Amino acid sequence: MDLIQKVRDRKRLSQEEGEALYELDLYTLGELADEIRQERHGKKSYFNINRHINPTNVCADICKFCAYSATRKNPNQYTMNHDEVLNIATQAVASGVKELHIVSAHNPNDGVEWYMGAFRKIRAKFPDVHIKSMTAAEIDFLHRHYGLSYDEVLDLMIESGVDSMPGGGAEIFDEKVREYLCKGKVTSPQWLEIHQKWHERGKESNATMLFGHVETRAHRIDHMLRLRDLQDKTGGFNAFIPLVYQKENNYLKGCNFPSGQEVLKTYAIARILLDNIDNIKAYWATSTINLALIAQEFGANDLDGTIQKESIQSAAGAASANGMELDDFVALIRNSGFIPVERDSLYNELHIYA
């Protein structure tokens, strides 16, 4: 069957067919992805009012692509205490934030209680705020460093008030690429196992893919298909987020940094391949806001959120350090021809800016 017709017939594609999608011209690929996007979401583009908190940059693991960790090119170590984290959360909630996205480095100095205690304090003071926290990489770190099983860490998270998991730490699932990028960190099977266990507890999570470094197109397709396979089992991923690699201030060499067209093709292919994941997020902190807005025409239906402050991507060159004002965010989506829709963290619609 002709590849384009197979996509239009909503037939599942194989690894080889997924790779072949990259050979289509950009506009054909965009049209195919947009047809699927409009079937599912019409012209709605989702965002949330969120605040990123990164409580420490002290990390026991060494990833070549990371500019955030204080153990490598960033010599300025910091670790917040619980009251500092709570103060940031308090200011964020007072400004209208509904989701706290809390992701840290893998700090070997402060123990499991440093992680869980912060969640409990936030939950006690703000019972309605959504806490999205603990990547699979962080969970694996606590498992390795403190001898806890994955189940024990996940149960502690739930008891401490964590509502959903971000998708970080996935990077690229291909084992050889992963060994080069982040040897010693959570493996691909472990990342998938952790998310499966989280989903089996009735919880939802995001899934990510870091691309535009040393991986090939085939590696990207393989990554997406592994996620599709797990989603068939659990249904727990609420969004897929292709993260564009940020190239400043790190140790990764020999990268094939993607063109804007390559980034847009990757969004479009994600929308076509991942028929069982509802939302494709163009995370503007890594793609730039301009490309994220264009990505709405290439299958993406979510732009993440206002962020307020972000430390990990901006350390590597992204223009996301101070987030974005709500009015500006809404205006940009509206002016690009889409309908801005504020959502909660689980994609329930809160407000449509018609």
C-alpha positions as CSV (number, residue, x, y, z in Angstrom):
1,M,0.0,0.0,0.0
2,D,1.2,3.5,-0.8
3,L,2.7,5.1,2.4
4,I,0.6,8.3,2.1
5,Q,-2.6,6.3,1.6
6,K,-1.7,4.1,4.6
7,V,-1.4,7.2,6.8
8,R,-4.7,8.5,5.5
9,D,-6.3,5.2,6.2
10,R,-5.0,5.4,9.8
11,K,-3.0,2.2,9.4
12,R,-0.1,1.6,11.8
13,L,3.3,2.1,10.5
14,S,6.4,0.0,11.0
15,Q,10.0,1.1,11.7
16,E,10.8,1.1,8.0
17,E,7.7,3.0,7.1
18,G,8.4,5.5,9.9
19,E,11.8,6.2,8.6
20,A,10.3,6.6,5.0
21,L,8.1,9.4,6.3
22,Y,11.2,11.6,6.6
23,E,11.7,11.3,2.8
24,L,8.3,13.0,2.2
25,D,8.4,16.7,1.5
26,L,7.8,18.9,4.4
27,Y,4.4,20.2,3.3
28,T,3.0,16.7,2.5
29,L,4.1,15.5,5.9
30,G,2.6,18.6,7.6
31,E,-0.7,18.1,5.8
32,L,-0.9,14.5,6.9
33,A,-0.1,15.3,10.5
34,D,-2.5,18.3,10.5
35,E,-5.3,16.1,9.3
36,I,-4.8,13.9,12.4
37,R,-4.4,16.9,14.7
38,Q,-7.7,18.4,13.5
39,E,-9.6,15.1,13.8
40,R,-8.6,15.0,17.4
41,H,-8.3,18.6,18.5
42,G,-9.6,20.9,15.8
43,K,-7.9,24.2,16.0
44,K,-7.4,24.1,19.8
45,S,-3.9,24.6,21.2
46,Y,-3.4,23.7,24.8
47,F,-1.3,25.3,27.5
48,N,-1.2,25.4,31.3
49,I,-0.3,28.0,33.9
50,N,2.7,26.3,35.4
51,R,5.9,27.0,37.4
52,H,9.1,25.0,36.9
53,I,11.2,24.6,40.1
54,N,14.6,23.0,39.9
55,P,15.7,22.6,43.5
56,T,19.3,21.5,43.0
57,N,22.0,21.3,40.3
58,V,24.3,18.9,42.2
59,C,24.3,15.6,40.3
60,A,25.9,12.2,40.8
61,D,25.4,11.3,37.2
62,I,27.4,12.6,34.2
63,C,25.5,13.2,30.9
64,K,27.5,14.7,28.0
65,F,24.6,16.8,26.9
66,C,23.9,18.4,30.3
67,A,24.8,22.1,30.9
68,Y,22.8,22.3,34.1
69,S,24.8,20.0,36.4
70,A,27.2,21.8,38.7
71,T,29.6,18.9,38.5
72,R,30.6,19.7,35.0
73,K,30.8,23.1,33.2
74,N,28.6,24.8,35.7
75,P,30.7,25.4,38.9
76,N,27.9,27.2,40.8
77,Q,26.4,24.5,43.0
78,Y,23.1,25.1,44.8
79,T,20.6,23.0,46.8
80,M,17.4,24.6,48.1
81,N,16.0,23.6,51.4
82,H,12.3,22.7,51.9
83,D,11.4,26.2,53.0
84,E,13.0,27.7,49.9
85,V,11.0,25.4,47.7
86,L,7.8,26.1,49.6
87,N,8.4,29.9,49.3
88,I,8.7,29.6,45.5
89,A,5.6,27.4,45.4
90,T,3.7,30.0,47.5
91,Q,4.6,32.9,45.2
92,A,3.7,30.8,42.2
93,V,0.3,29.7,43.5
94,A,-0.4,33.3,44.5
95,S,0.2,34.4,40.9
96,G,-2.3,31.8,39.5
97,V,-0.1,28.8,38.9
98,K,-2.0,25.5,38.9
99,E,0.9,23.1,38.2
100,L,4.3,22.9,39.9
101,H,6.8,21.1,37.7
102,I,9.6,20.0,40.0
103,V,12.7,18.4,38.5
104,S,16.1,18.1,40.1
105,A,19.6,16.8,39.4
106,H,20.6,13.6,41.2
107,N,21.8,15.0,44.4
108,P,23.7,12.3,46.5
109,N,24.1,14.5,49.6
110,D,20.6,15.0,51.1
111,G,18.7,11.8,51.1
112,V,15.3,10.6,50.1
113,E,13.6,12.8,52.7
114,W,15.0,15.9,50.9
115,Y,12.9,14.9,47.8
116,M,9.8,13.7,49.5
117,G,9.6,16.3,52.3
118,A,9.3,19.1,49.9
119,F,6.3,17.5,48.2
120,R,4.6,16.9,51.6
121,K,5.1,20.5,52.6
122,I,3.6,21.8,49.3
123,R,0.7,19.3,49.5
124,A,-0.1,20.3,53.1
125,K,-0.3,24.0,52.2
126,F,-1.7,23.7,48.7
127,P,-4.0,20.7,48.5
128,D,-5.3,21.6,45.1
129,V,-2.1,22.4,43.2
130,H,-0.9,19.7,40.8
131,I,2.6,18.4,41.6
132,K,4.3,17.0,38.5
133,S,7.7,15.7,39.7
134,M,10.3,12.9,39.7
135,T,11.6,11.8,36.3
136,A,12.3,8.1,35.8
137,A,16.0,9.1,36.0
138,E,15.5,10.6,39.4
139,I,13.6,7.5,40.6
140,D,16.3,5.2,39.3
141,F,18.9,7.4,41.1
142,L,17.1,6.9,44.4
143,H,16.9,3.2,43.7
144,R,20.6,3.0,43.0
145,H,21.9,5.3,45.7
146,Y,19.6,4.4,48.6
147,G,18.7,0.8,47.9
148,L,15.0,1.4,47.4
149,S,13.0,-0.6,44.9
150,Y,11.2,1.2,42.1
151,D,7.9,0.3,43.8
152,E,9.0,1.8,47.1
153,V,10.0,5.1,45.5
154,L,6.8,5.3,43.5
155,D,4.7,4.6,46.6
156,L,6.6,7.2,48.5
157,M,5.9,9.7,45.8
158,I,2.2,9.1,45.9
159,E,2.1,9.2,49.7
160,S,4.0,12.5,49.6
161,G,1.6,14.2,47.2
162,V,3.0,13.7,43.7
163,D,0.2,13.7,41.1
164,S,2.0,12.9,37.8
165,M,5.4,12.2,36.4
166,P,7.3,14.3,33.8
167,G,8.9,12.5,30.9
168,G,12.5,13.5,31.4
169,G,15.4,11.1,31.3
170,A,14.2,9.2,28.2
171,E,16.7,10.9,26.0
172,I,17.1,8.4,23.1
173,F,16.3,4.7,23.8
174,D,18.9,3.2,21.5
175,E,21.3,1.5,23.9
176,K,24.5,2.4,22.0
177,V,23.6,6.0,21.7
178,R,22.5,6.1,25.3
179,E,25.8,4.6,26.5
180,Y,27.6,7.4,24.8
181,L,25.2,10.1,26.0
182,C,24.6,9.2,29.6
183,K,26.3,6.0,30.6
184,G,25.3,4.9,34.2
185,K,22.0,6.7,34.2
186,V,18.6,4.9,34.0
187,T,18.6,2.5,31.0
188,S,15.9,2.4,28.4
189,P,14.2,-0.8,29.7
190,Q,14.3,0.7,33.2
191,W,12.8,4.0,32.1
192,L,9.9,2.1,30.4
193,E,9.5,-0.2,33.5
194,I,9.2,2.8,35.9
195,H,6.6,4.5,33.7
196,Q,4.7,1.2,33.4
197,K,4.6,0.8,37.2
198,W,3.4,4.4,37.6
199,H,0.6,3.8,35.1
200,E,-0.4,0.6,36.8
201,R,-1.0,2.7,39.9
202,G,-3.6,4.6,38.0
203,K,-1.3,7.6,37.4
204,E,-0.4,9.5,34.2
205,S,2.9,10.7,32.9
206,N,4.6,12.4,30.0
207,A,7.0,10.9,27.6
208,T,10.0,12.7,26.0
209,M,12.6,12.2,23.3
210,L,15.8,14.3,23.2
211,F,16.8,14.7,19.5
212,G,19.1,16.7,17.3
213,H,22.4,15.5,18.7
214,V,24.2,12.2,17.6
215,E,21.1,10.1,17.0
216,T,19.9,9.1,13.6
217,R,16.3,9.3,12.2
218,A,16.1,5.5,12.7
219,H,16.8,6.0,16.4
220,R,14.0,8.5,16.7
221,I,11.5,6.1,15.0
222,D,12.6,3.3,17.3
223,H,12.1,5.5,20.3
224,M,8.6,6.5,19.3
225,L,7.6,2.9,18.6
226,R,8.9,1.7,22.0
227,L,6.6,4.3,23.5
228,R,3.7,3.3,21.3
229,D,4.2,-0.3,22.5
230,L,4.1,0.6,26.2
231,Q,1.1,2.9,25.6
232,D,-0.8,-0.1,24.1
233,K,-0.3,-1.9,27.4
234,T,-1.0,1.0,29.9
235,G,-2.6,4.0,28.2
236,G,-0.9,6.1,30.8
237,F,1.0,8.6,28.6
238,N,-0.9,11.9,28.2
239,A,1.6,13.6,26.0
240,F,4.7,13.0,23.9
241,I,7.3,15.8,23.9
242,P,10.1,15.9,21.3
243,L,12.8,17.9,23.0
244,V,15.2,19.8,20.7
245,Y,18.7,19.4,22.0
246,Q,20.3,22.6,23.3
247,K,23.9,22.8,22.2
248,E,25.7,25.3,24.5
249,N,27.8,24.7,27.6
250,N,28.2,20.9,27.5
251,Y,30.6,18.2,26.4
252,L,28.7,16.6,23.5
253,K,30.6,16.8,20.3
254,G,30.0,15.9,16.7
255,C,26.3,16.7,16.7
256,N,23.9,17.0,13.8
257,F,22.0,19.9,15.1
258,P,18.6,19.9,13.3
259,S,17.3,22.5,10.9
260,G,13.8,24.0,11.5
261,Q,12.5,21.7,8.8
262,E,13.9,18.6,10.5
263,V,12.3,19.6,13.8
264,L,8.9,20.2,12.1
265,K,9.2,16.8,10.3
266,T,9.9,15.1,13.6
267,Y,6.8,16.7,15.2
268,A,4.7,15.6,12.3
269,I,6.0,12.0,12.3
270,A,5.3,11.8,16.0
271,R,1.7,12.8,15.4
272,I,1.4,10.2,12.7
273,L,3.1,7.3,14.5
274,L,1.8,7.8,18.0
275,D,-1.8,7.0,17.3
276,N,-2.4,6.1,20.9
277,I,-1.0,9.2,22.6
278,D,-3.5,12.0,22.4
279,N,-1.2,15.1,22.7
280,I,2.0,16.1,20.9
281,K,3.7,18.9,22.8
282,A,5.9,21.5,21.1
283,Y,7.8,22.5,24.2
284,W,8.7,26.1,23.3
285,A,11.5,26.2,25.8
286,T,13.6,23.9,23.6
287,S,12.1,24.5,20.1
288,T,11.8,28.4,20.5
289,I,8.4,30.0,20.7
290,N,8.4,30.8,17.0
291,L,9.0,27.2,15.8
292,A,6.5,25.9,18.4
293,L,3.8,28.1,16.9
294,I,4.6,26.8,13.4
295,A,4.6,23.3,14.9
296,Q,0.8,23.7,15.5
297,E,0.5,23.2,11.7
298,F,2.6,20.0,11.9
299,G,0.7,18.0,14.4
300,A,1.5,19.6,17.7
301,N,-1.6,20.6,19.8
302,D,0.1,21.7,23.0
303,L,2.8,24.3,23.7
304,D,3.4,23.5,27.4
305,G,2.9,26.6,29.6
306,T,3.9,29.9,31.0
307,I,6.8,28.2,33.0
308,Q,7.7,31.5,35.0
309,K,11.3,30.3,35.5
310,E,13.3,27.5,34.0
311,S,16.9,26.5,34.7
312,I,17.8,23.3,32.9
313,Q,17.2,24.1,29.2
314,S,18.2,27.8,29.6
315,A,21.6,26.6,31.0
316,A,22.3,25.1,27.6
317,G,21.2,28.2,25.6
318,A,17.4,28.1,25.5
319,A,15.6,31.4,25.9
320,S,13.3,30.1,28.6
321,A,14.9,31.4,31.8
322,N,12.1,33.7,32.8
323,G,9.1,32.0,31.2
324,M,6.3,33.9,29.4
325,E,3.5,36.1,30.4
326,L,0.0,34.6,30.1
327,D,-1.4,37.4,28.0
328,D,1.6,37.2,25.6
329,F,1.2,33.4,25.4
330,V,-2.5,33.6,24.6
331,A,-2.0,36.3,22.0
332,L,0.7,34.4,20.2
333,I,-1.5,31.3,19.9
334,R,-4.5,33.3,18.8
335,N,-2.5,35.3,16.2
336,S,-1.1,32.1,14.7
337,G,-4.6,31.1,13.8
338,F,-5.4,28.7,16.7
339,I,-7.7,28.7,19.7
340,P,-5.8,29.0,23.0
341,V,-7.2,26.6,25.6
342,E,-5.9,26.6,29.2
343,R,-5.8,23.0,30.5
344,D,-5.0,21.4,33.7
345,S,-2.1,18.9,34.0
346,L,-4.3,16.0,32.8
347,Y,-5.7,17.8,29.8
348,N,-9.1,18.8,31.2
349,E,-10.1,22.1,29.6
350,L,-10.3,25.0,32.1
351,H,-10.8,28.0,29.9
352,I,-11.2,28.6,26.1
353,Y,-9.9,31.9,24.8
354,A,-12.4,32.1,21.9
